[in-house]
Amino acid sequence: MFASIVFYGYWKVEYLSLLLGSVVVNYFIGNWLAATQSRHKRWVLTGGIVFNLSLLAYFKYVNFFIEIVNQLTGSQWPSLGVILPLAISFYTFQQIAYIVDSYSNLVEERSFSNYLLFVCFFPQLIAGPIVHHKWLMPQLKSIVNNPLRWRNFLGGLLLFTLGLSKKLLIADSLSPYVQDTFDSPDVLTQSSLLMTWAAAYAYTLQLYFDFSGYADMAIGLGFMFGIALPQNFLSPYRTSNIIDFWRGWHVTLSNFLRDYLYIPLGGNRKGETRRYVNLFLTMLLGGLWHGAGWTFVIWGALHGTYLTINHLWRHIFDMNNGFFQTLPYKISCFLLTALAVIVAWVYFRATSVEVANHMVTVMFSGDLDWGHLASIPQQVYVLFLLGTVIAAFPLRAISIALLAVPLALAEEHYKEYGHLKLAIGHQWIVFVFAGMLMTLCIFALAEPMEFIYFQF
């Protein structure tokens, strides 16, 4: 617990009081809601949610709101010098889930020390996974009586090293190429279709390996301490429709939005039309959660539209029909899904809506000059190939290909039991494989870059 608090305070100690104050307020609100039968219970829950969202709104969105007011009224209100507290988006959602479930009497563990550690647990605090209290707090309660296991440490070390490798060797290596295109002062004059697609695909891979790399590192650290954190990525780029994409991308956020926004809005219980409206609103707010800007709103709106079309398609057509099971149809669905995801990522990464609109326009109507491909560095082509292979195949298959037998077994057992187990007699492979990757990572540490999701 102390290490987690120091870890957060090291970033900016003055915001440590915000985190701890938020923890104390939510803990007492949750306990009161769980213990009382007062007719004012719903109002207290509403007040707790408003409290959390108000903190998030001020620190994350106040300047965006000022910008909107200035645009609508022509006024010149200055932006406030507000610094976004690290991880506020993540710990806000975790605590909202806690008080909502306390209201519904779904919280069993009420120890303040366990609650504090649940919110502040340093492996997942900064960028997730967004851990539910039912998942983590029982483990924190029992960890005192469970000794650290050597096999868990080995498995955690390998997962941590794999995540670090994703970040340093792939994501950070793609970053300069992505920046040269998206952040170039000449981006609005760029007219090459192939170069723009290459930059968009590079960011598609960069974001995946950066974010999933952090998730692997967090899960690995958790295993070292005997804590099983939930998986946050399930090969999302292998999917052939947007519904399955969101079952594999940022899984814990998808689950939160489903359980605490989509279902309370009515889910699919109030007819097809209301279902599509709820889907769209959920993804729109999910986009806004990622960042205070119109690019994120549009990104959320795009995915809301994608999901609506996907569900509508399934509602109209029988997916068990022979045509929908053919290989050409499945390949077409995969390519269409990839196309939709990549286009949406352009808005997620672009510095403005104007830049994103221009890039997307060029992607579909720009100059098709094959000679432009020669200007793409050879390193980027290698990273495209490596990143595509790793993103396209399950972790288990890759680990077997790399002779990392323990990891293959670990993933299989993790899905079934939630605990990492290694095959006896194969631990030496972990040391060799992790050592090789760690050596490469050390060389890549000369110019480390911040994780992309730290800004959220």
Secondary structure per residue as TSV (DSSP state, phi and psi in degrees):
chain	resnum	aa	ss	phi	psi
A	1	M	-	360.0	-47.7
A	2	F	H	-60.3	-42.0
A	3	A	H	-62.1	-39.1
A	4	S	H	-65.7	-41.0
A	5	I	H	-66.9	-43.5
A	6	V	H	-63.4	-40.3
A	7	F	H	-57.6	-45.3
A	8	Y	H	-71.8	-43.8
A	9	G	H	-64.8	-24.0
A	10	Y	H	-62.6	-31.0
A	11	W	H	-68.5	-54.8
A	12	K	-	-159.2	100.9
A	13	V	G	-62.5	-29.7
A	14	E	G	-66.7	-24.3
A	15	Y	G	-87.5	-4.2
A	16	L	H	-64.7	-36.7
A	17	S	H	-65.3	-32.7
A	18	L	H	-65.1	-45.9
A	19	L	H	-61.7	-49.6
A	20	L	H	-67.4	-38.7
A	21	G	H	-62.9	-40.9
A	22	S	H	-63.1	-40.7
A	23	V	H	-61.7	-46.9
A	24	V	H	-62.8	-47.4
A	25	V	H	-61.3	-47.3
A	26	N	H	-67.8	-34.9
A	27	Y	H	-63.3	-45.8
A	28	F	H	-71.4	-35.4
A	29	I	H	-62.6	-46.3
A	30	G	H	-61.7	-43.9
A	31	N	H	-65.4	-40.1
A	32	W	H	-65.1	-42.9
A	33	L	H	-63.2	-36.3
A	34	A	H	-72.8	-27.3
A	35	A	H	-97.0	-20.4
A	36	T	-	-99.8	157.1
A	37	Q	-	-118.7	18.9
A	38	S	-	-60.3	146.3
A	39	R	T	-71.9	-10.3
A	40	H	T	-91.3	7.9
A	41	K	H	-58.1	-44.3
A	42	R	H	-63.8	-36.5
A	43	W	H	-66.9	-37.1
A	44	V	H	-66.6	-41.3
A	45	L	H	-60.0	-46.2
A	46	T	H	-59.5	-42.6
A	47	G	H	-62.5	-38.9
A	48	G	H	-64.8	-42.4
A	49	I	H	-65.1	-43.3
A	50	V	H	-62.0	-40.4
A	51	F	H	-57.3	-49.5
A	52	N	H	-65.2	-45.3
A	53	L	H	-69.1	-30.0
A	54	S	H	-66.4	-42.7
A	55	L	H	-60.2	-45.3
A	56	L	H	-64.4	-42.4
A	57	A	I	-63.6	-42.5
A	58	Y	I	-67.6	-51.9
A	59	F	I	-76.0	-25.0
A	60	K	I	-107.6	-31.4
A	61	Y	I	-119.1	-4.2
A	62	V	H	-60.2	-41.6
A	63	N	H	-69.6	-31.3
A	64	F	H	-66.9	-41.5
A	65	F	H	-63.2	-41.9
A	66	I	H	-61.8	-41.4
A	67	E	H	-60.9	-42.4
A	68	I	H	-64.3	-44.5
A	69	V	H	-60.3	-43.5
A	70	N	H	-62.7	-39.1
A	71	Q	H	-68.5	-37.6
A	72	L	H	-77.8	-34.1
A	73	T	H	-107.3	-11.7
A	74	G	-	76.6	9.9
A	75	S	-	-78.6	173.4
A	76	Q	-	-127.0	47.7
A	77	W	-	-63.9	130.5
A	78	P	-	-75.5	151.3
A	79	S	-	-70.2	149.3
A	80	L	-	-88.0	148.0
A	81	G	-	-81.8	58.3
A	82	V	-	-94.0	127.7
A	83	I	-	-97.0	129.9
A	84	L	-	-68.0	117.8
A	85	P	-	-62.9	138.2
A	86	L	T	-59.4	129.0
A	87	A	T	72.1	11.1
A	88	I	H	-62.5	-34.2
A	89	S	H	-65.2	-35.4
A	90	F	H	-77.6	-49.6
A	91	Y	H	-73.9	-20.6
A	92	T	H	-66.1	-46.5
A	93	F	H	-64.1	-41.3
A	94	Q	H	-61.6	-38.7
A	95	Q	H	-78.9	-31.8
A	96	I	H	-61.5	-43.7
A	97	A	H	-60.0	-37.7
A	98	Y	H	-65.3	-46.6
A	99	I	H	-74.5	-32.6
A	100	V	H	-64.2	-43.4
A	101	D	H	-72.0	-29.7
A	102	S	H	-64.1	-40.0
A	103	Y	H	-59.4	-37.2
A	104	S	T	-91.8	10.3
A	105	N	T	57.7	42.3
A	106	L	-	-108.6	6.0
A	107	V	-	-102.8	123.2
A	108	E	-	-100.0	-37.9
A	109	E	-	-94.0	122.6
A	110	R	-	-125.1	17.0
A	111	S	-	-67.9	130.2
A	112	F	H	-64.7	-40.8
A	113	S	H	-63.1	-40.5
A	114	N	H	-68.9	-36.2
A	115	Y	H	-66.3	-43.1
A	116	L	H	-60.3	-44.6
A	117	L	H	-69.5	-34.7
A	118	F	H	-57.5	-44.7
A	119	V	H	-75.0	-39.3
A	120	C	H	-96.6	-0.3
A	121	F	-	-52.1	111.3
A	122	F	H	-64.1	-31.3
A	123	P	H	-59.3	-37.5
A	124	Q	H	-108.8	1.2
A	125	L	H	-64.9	-42.9
A	126	I	T	-75.3	-44.7
A	127	A	T	-143.5	34.2
A	128	G	-	83.3	-174.7
A	129	P	-	-58.0	151.8
A	130	I	-	-75.9	102.4
A	131	V	-	-90.9	131.6
A	132	H	-	-79.0	145.0
A	133	H	H	-59.6	-33.5
A	134	K	H	-66.1	-25.5
A	135	W	H	-81.1	-46.4
A	136	L	H	-94.1	-41.5
A	137	M	H	-61.9	-40.4
A	138	P	H	-61.8	-34.7
A	139	Q	H	-67.6	-39.1
A	140	L	H	-65.4	-34.3
A	141	K	H	-67.8	-37.1
A	142	S	H	-91.9	-11.6
A	143	I	G	-66.3	-26.1
A	144	V	G	-60.4	-35.1
A	145	N	G	-94.5	-1.1
A	146	N	S	-108.5	115.5
A	147	P	-	-68.2	152.1
A	148	L	-	-64.7	137.7
A	149	R	-	-108.4	137.7
A	150	W	H	-61.0	-40.5
A	151	R	H	-65.6	-40.9
A	152	N	H	-61.7	-39.9
A	153	F	H	-63.3	-43.0
A	154	L	H	-63.3	-46.9
A	155	G	H	-62.7	-42.3
A	156	G	H	-63.1	-39.3
A	157	L	H	-62.0	-42.3
A	158	L	H	-67.1	-44.1
A	159	L	H	-62.4	-42.2
A	160	F	H	-61.0	-43.8
A	161	T	H	-67.0	-39.1
A	162	L	H	-61.3	-43.9
A	163	G	H	-63.8	-43.6
A	164	L	H	-62.3	-37.2
A	165	S	H	-66.3	-42.4
A	166	K	I	-55.8	-45.2
A	167	K	I	-67.5	-55.1
A	168	L	I	-78.7	-40.2
A	169	L	I	-87.2	-26.7
A	170	I	I	-113.7	-59.7
A	171	A	I	-60.6	-50.8
A	172	D	H	-68.4	-28.2
A	173	S	H	-71.3	-29.7
A	174	L	H	-82.0	-21.9
A	175	S	H	-55.7	-46.8
A	176	P	H	-59.3	-39.6
A	177	Y	H	-66.2	-41.4
A	178	V	H	-63.2	-45.4
A	179	Q	H	-62.8	-40.1
A	180	D	H	-60.8	-26.9
A	181	T	H	-94.2	-56.0
A	182	F	H	-67.4	-35.2
A	183	D	T	-101.8	6.7
A	184	S	-	-67.4	138.9
A	185	P	T	-64.9	-16.1
A	186	D	T	-100.7	14.5
A	187	V	G	-61.0	-32.4
A	188	L	G	-77.1	-7.2
A	189	T	G	-107.4	-2.3
A	190	Q	-	-66.1	129.5
A	191	S	-	-128.3	5.6
A	192	S	B	-83.3	118.7
A	193	L	H	-62.1	-46.9
A	194	L	H	-68.5	-40.5
A	195	M	H	-65.2	-38.2
A	196	T	H	-69.5	-41.4
A	197	W	H	-63.0	-39.5
A	198	A	H	-62.2	-42.0
A	199	A	H	-66.2	-41.1
A	200	A	H	-65.0	-40.4
A	201	Y	H	-69.9	-36.7
A	202	A	H	-60.7	-41.6
A	203	Y	H	-69.7	-35.7
A	204	T	H	-56.5	-43.7
A	205	L	H	-74.1	-42.0
A	206	Q	H	-57.9	-48.2
A	207	L	H	-63.0	-42.9
A	208	Y	H	-62.3	-48.4
A	209	F	H	-73.6	-28.7
A	210	D	H	-68.7	-50.1
A	211	F	H	-75.8	-45.4
A	212	S	H	-68.8	-28.6
A	213	G	H	-63.5	-43.7
A	214	Y	H	-62.8	-42.4
A	215	A	H	-60.8	-42.0
A	216	D	H	-63.7	-39.7
A	217	M	H	-64.2	-42.4
A	218	A	H	-64.1	-45.3
A	219	I	H	-63.6	-40.4
A	220	G	H	-62.7	-44.4
A	221	L	H	-62.3	-40.4
A	222	G	H	-59.7	-44.8
A	223	F	H	-60.7	-37.5
A	224	M	H	-57.9	-33.2
A	225	F	T	-94.7	5.5
A	226	G	T	81.9	18.2
A	227	I	-	-109.5	127.6
A	228	A	-	-96.7	108.2
A	229	L	-	-88.0	151.8
A	230	P	-	-70.7	148.3
A	231	Q	-	-68.4	141.5
A	232	N	-	-110.0	-12.5
A	233	F	-	-138.5	130.6
A	234	L	S	-127.5	66.3
A	235	S	-	48.1	58.8
A	236	P	G	-64.7	-27.8
A	237	Y	G	-80.8	-0.6
A	238	R	G	-91.7	-6.4
A	239	T	-	-78.2	158.1
A	240	S	S	-115.2	14.3
A	241	N	S	-159.0	160.9
A	242	I	H	-70.6	-31.2
A	243	I	H	-59.0	-48.7
A	244	D	H	-70.2	-30.5
A	245	F	H	-57.5	-44.7
A	246	W	H	-77.5	-10.9
A	247	R	H	-81.8	-12.0
A	248	G	H	-117.6	-14.5
A	249	W	S	-103.7	127.1
A	250	H	S	43.1	59.8
A	251	V	H	-56.4	-41.5
A	252	T	H	-68.7	-32.4
A	253	L	H	-69.6	-42.8
A	254	S	H	-57.9	-42.8
A	255	N	H	-64.9	-40.8
A	256	F	H	-63.7	-48.2
A	257	L	H	-61.2	-36.9
A	258	R	I	-66.4	-48.9
A	259	D	I	-77.7	-32.1
A	260	Y	I	-115.6	2.9
A	261	L	I	-134.9	-58.0
A	262	Y	I	-62.4	-50.0
A	263	I	T	-66.3	-45.7
A	264	P	T	-60.3	-29.3
A	265	L	T	-70.6	-13.8
A	266	G	T	126.2	-15.4
A	267	G	T	53.3	-130.2
A	268	N	T	-107.9	20.6
A	269	R	T	-87.5	-8.3
A	270	K	T	-120.1	34.0
A	271	G	-	97.1	163.0
A	272	E	H	-65.5	-43.5
A	273	T	H	-61.0	-47.7
A	274	R	H	-63.8	-34.3
A	275	R	H	-60.2	-45.3
A	276	Y	H	-68.9	-36.7
A	277	V	H	-63.0	-43.8
A	278	N	H	-63.5	-41.0
A	279	L	H	-60.0	-47.1
A	280	F	H	-64.3	-45.7
A	281	L	H	-63.2	-39.8
A	282	T	H	-61.6	-46.1
A	283	M	H	-71.9	-32.5
A	284	L	H	-62.2	-46.1
A	285	L	H	-70.4	-31.9
A	286	G	H	-63.5	-37.7
A	287	G	H	-65.0	-43.1
A	288	L	H	-65.9	-32.0
A	289	W	H	-59.2	-34.5
A	290	H	H	-70.7	-31.1
A	291	G	-	-173.3	155.0
A	292	A	S	-90.9	86.9
A	293	G	S	-175.8	155.7
A	294	W	H	-66.8	-26.7
A	295	T	H	-62.5	-38.4
A	296	F	H	-72.9	-34.9
A	297	V	H	-62.9	-44.8
A	298	I	H	-65.4	-40.2
A	299	W	H	-58.5	-45.2
A	300	G	H	-64.4	-39.7
A	301	A	H	-65.1	-38.4
A	302	L	H	-61.6	-47.0
A	303	H	H	-69.6	-31.6
A	304	G	H	-63.0	-40.5
A	305	T	H	-67.3	-43.8
A	306	Y	H	-56.9	-48.3
A	307	L	H	-64.0	-39.6
A	308	T	H	-61.4	-46.5
A	309	I	H	-63.3	-42.1
A	310	N	H	-61.1	-47.0
A	311	H	H	-67.2	-38.6
A	312	L	H	-64.1	-40.6
A	313	W	H	-60.3	-44.9
A	314	R	H	-67.8	-29.8
A	315	H	H	-72.1	-34.6
A	316	I	H	-81.7	-41.2
A	317	F	S	-110.4	149.9
A	318	D	-	-85.4	109.5
A	319	M	T	-69.6	-11.8
A	320	N	T	-86.0	-4.3
A	321	N	S	-61.0	145.7
A	322	G	G	-53.6	-41.3
A	323	F	G	-60.1	-38.9
A	324	F	G	-75.8	-4.0
A	325	Q	G	-105.4	1.6
A	326	T	S	-78.2	154.8
A	327	L	H	-63.5	-44.4
A	328	P	H	-58.0	-39.7
A	329	Y	H	-65.6	-43.3
A	330	K	H	-65.3	-39.5
A	331	I	H	-65.1	-42.0
A	332	S	H	-61.0	-41.5
A	333	C	H	-64.5	-41.2
A	334	F	H	-61.7	-47.0
A	335	L	H	-66.1	-40.1
A	336	L	H	-65.8	-40.0
A	337	T	H	-63.6	-45.4
A	338	A	H	-60.6	-42.5
A	339	L	H	-60.1	-47.6
A	340	A	H	-62.9	-42.5
A	341	V	H	-65.5	-44.3
A	342	I	H	-64.3	-43.3
A	343	V	H	-59.8	-43.2
A	344	A	H	-64.7	-37.1
A	345	W	H	-62.6	-27.5
A	346	V	H	-59.7	-43.1
A	347	Y	H	-68.6	-34.9
A	348	F	H	-63.8	-34.9
A	349	R	H	-96.6	-29.6
A	350	A	-	-61.3	150.0
A	351	T	S	-76.2	-16.5
A	352	S	S	-158.4	164.3
A	353	V	H	-64.4	-36.9
A	354	E	H	-60.3	-45.3
A	355	V	H	-63.6	-45.2
A	356	A	H	-62.1	-45.7
A	357	N	H	-59.7	-42.6
A	358	H	H	-63.8	-45.2
A	359	M	H	-64.1	-42.5
A	360	V	H	-65.3	-38.9
A	361	T	H	-61.0	-44.5
A	362	V	H	-64.7	-35.8
A	363	M	H	-61.0	-25.0
A	364	F	H	-114.0	-10.5
A	365	S	H	-145.7	18.3
A	366	G	S	-80.2	-176.9
A	367	D	B	-74.0	125.9
A	368	L	-	-96.0	85.5
A	369	D	-	-115.2	106.1
A	370	W	G	-64.1	-20.1
A	371	G	G	-65.2	-21.8
A	372	H	G	-65.3	-23.6
A	373	L	G	-63.7	-25.2
A	374	A	G	-68.4	-20.5
A	375	S	G	-84.0	-8.5
A	376	I	S	-79.3	125.9
A	377	P	-	-56.7	143.9
A	378	Q	H	-59.7	-33.1
A	379	Q	H	-58.9	-37.1
A	380	V	H	-66.7	-39.5
A	381	Y	H	-61.6	-41.8
A	382	V	H	-62.4	-43.1
A	383	L	H	-66.9	-36.1
A	384	F	H	-58.9	-47.3
A	385	L	H	-65.0	-49.4
A	386	L	H	-62.9	-46.8
A	387	G	H	-64.2	-39.4
A	388	T	H	-65.3	-42.4
A	389	V	H	-63.4	-46.6
A	390	I	H	-66.5	-40.3
A	391	A	H	-72.2	-25.6
A	392	A	H	-86.2	-19.5
A	393	F	S	-115.5	147.7
A	394	P	-	-62.3	152.0
A	395	L	H	-55.7	-35.7
A	396	R	H	-63.5	-43.2
A	397	A	H	-66.5	-40.5
A	398	I	H	-65.5	-41.1
A	399	S	H	-64.3	-35.6
A	400	I	H	-67.1	-42.2
A	401	A	H	-61.2	-31.6
A	402	L	T	-92.3	8.6
A	403	L	T	64.3	19.1
A	404	A	-	-87.1	67.0
A	405	V	H	-55.2	-42.2
A	406	P	H	-58.4	-38.9
A	407	L	H	-66.6	-39.1
A	408	A	H	-60.0	-44.7
A	409	L	H	-67.4	-37.3
A	410	A	H	-62.4	-44.2
A	411	E	H	-63.7	-40.5
A	412	E	H	-62.3	-45.0
A	413	H	H	-73.4	-32.3
A	414	Y	H	-61.9	-42.9
A	415	K	H	-65.1	-33.0
A	416	E	H	-87.5	-40.6
A	417	Y	H	-112.5	-17.7
A	418	G	S	78.9	12.1
A	419	H	S	-133.4	147.8
A	420	L	-	-89.6	129.5
A	421	K	-	-130.8	138.5
A	422	L	-	-111.8	149.9
A	423	A	-	-73.5	130.0
A	424	I	T	-62.9	134.1
A	425	G	T	96.0	-7.4
A	426	H	-	-112.7	8.2
A	427	Q	H	-61.0	-29.7
A	428	W	H	-61.8	-30.2
A	429	I	H	-64.9	-36.8
A	430	V	H	-59.6	-47.5
A	431	F	H	-62.0	-45.0
A	432	V	H	-65.0	-50.6
A	433	F	H	-65.1	-47.4
A	434	A	H	-63.6	-37.6
A	435	G	H	-63.9	-41.1
A	436	M	H	-63.4	-46.6
A	437	L	H	-65.4	-42.0
A	438	M	H	-63.5	-36.8
A	439	T	H	-61.5	-44.7
A	440	L	H	-62.8	-39.4
A	441	C	H	-65.1	-37.8
A	442	I	H	-61.7	-41.3
A	443	F	H	-66.0	-31.3
A	444	A	H	-81.6	-7.3
A	445	L	T	-77.8	-0.3
A	446	A	T	-59.4	-37.6
A	447	E	S	-132.1	70.5
A	448	P	-	-68.3	147.6
A	449	M	-	-119.9	149.7
A	450	E	-	-66.3	145.7
A	451	F	-	-62.5	137.4
A	452	I	G	-58.8	-42.0
A	453	Y	G	-76.3	-2.5
A	454	F	G	-63.4	-27.8
A	455	Q	G	-74.4	-9.8
A	456	F	-	-100.4	360.0
